[in-house]
Each structure stands twice: as structure tokens, then as C-alpha cells.
Amino acid sequence: MHYSIQFFKLCTGLLLVFFIACKKEETDIKTINDEDRLTSKEYSSAETAFTAVWNMTLEAAQNEPSLNGFANEVTDRNTCPAVSVTPIGTYPKTLTLDYGTGCTTPQGQLISGKIIAVFAGPINNPNTSIAISFTDFKYKGYTVQGAYSVSVVSAGSYAGTITGGSIINPQGQTYTYAGTLTAVQVAGMDTKGPQSQSDDVYEISTNISGTDSGGKAYTAKTTSPLRKEIACEWVVSGVVEVKVGNTAKKTLDFGTGQCDDQATLKVGSVTTSVTLP
């Protein structure tokens, strides 16, 4: 019995020391190290680019009569990108967004190359699958590679998987981004056509894993949905928890609704700003 009590005290003491050490590690952080900055910056740039791709594809499909099921929809298109749908009569249909050697969208993004999306059925039909791929695609100088596999849950609600995702930044560094997402339209459902896109809003949740350009593995999970307003080229709010190994927890806060290129990185009690591409 005596040994059991001593063993219990020893274990309790070790657990207490471990707990205090962990808390101390969290609270004693004075600065954010370069590794945390790098991983968070590269993740946020990948998140921005892949979120933009999804929204551009979705909005283009919603404006195409041969994809949205409303034959009397407005078909006026912006000049960037060039949009085509083939074939017209039967499924599957291929939607191509061609940005050529580079053009600037109404939201201000400089983009080149192609997004190619194959639709098994109308965009608003439950269970329709969508396969999205890229050809020489660059978003504001960032090369985007990989593939989306998306399914329509219901009108305005989508679920998908990103496989083989990667980004090559303008400096030639490569980092990866893959995982799952859900997207739900929360505003703008009652207005249609290219000229009414500015009121469309989506809430996007992701569960991502990847590696930064230094080879460090990370995970990133949405704890508050990312709000993407079509009128703004950046995510305007939402929070993501980023983990790299056993280091202190990091959160990226995309703001409270302002349309700007700033997010806030928090490690422990220390914060710094992150500029989005």
C-alpha cells in the first residue's frame, strides 16, 4: 500500500509538472518565430487562391443557362475570363474559364491560364458531381495545381475534396494544400446573372493538411467559417487553427468583415499581421 501511494504521488507530480510546462510554453511566448510566420503565410496564400478558384467556377456556372437549368437567364459576360460550355445539349458538360496570357477580373485579380470544370449534371441538382482542374493557371502570380472533386449537396450547398493541391509562389517556392471543404451560399440567392454577382456571399469551411516550402507538415482547420463575398477578392472573416508539430497553437483570423488583404496570426498571446495575396 505504501508503494502504491508513493507511485500515485509520483505520477500526479509528473502530470502536474507536464501541465505547468505546457502552460508555460504557451504563455511565455514573446515573439512569433520565422517558422510560424512562413507556414501561416504560405497556408493563407493557398487558402486565398483555392477559395478564389472555387468561387469563380461556381459563379460562372450559375450564370450559364446550359448549366443552371434556367433557360431565360441573362447571358451577358464580362470580358475576363472568356467562358465556354461544351456540348450544349447533353451532359457531361465542360465549362472552361480562359484567362489567356493574363487579364484582370472585375474584382481586381490578375489571372492567367485556364480553369476547366466538368459537370455531370446541372449546378443546382443534388448529387451533381463537378471535377475541376487547371491548365497553366496563375492567380496573381501564384501557380495553382491539383484538382477539385465537388458534389452538390443541395441548391447553394456543396462539399468537395482537393487532391494534389500545390502552390508555386512568385519566388519559385512550392508548398502543398489538400483536404476537404464545404461551401454554403448565405446571401444573394434571389438575384441571378453576371451583373448581380456582387451580393453573393458564401461561407466556407475547410480541413486541410500540407507542407510549407521548408518541408514542414501542417494541418489547418476552420473553427469559424470563412466568409467569401464575391465583390471582394479576399476572405473577409473567419478563423482557422493551424498546427505544426508540437509547437504552440496558432490561429489565423481573417477579420470582422472588412474587404482588405490583412489577416491576424496569433501564437499564444502574441499577434502579428499577415498580408494575403
Helices and strands as residue ranges (DSSP letters): H 2-27, H 34-62, H 65-68, E 82-86, E 93-98, E 103-104, E 110-119, E 129-139, E 142-154, E 157-168, E 174-176, E 178-187, G 194-199, E 201-211, E 217-229, E 235-243, E 250-256, E 262-267, E 270-275
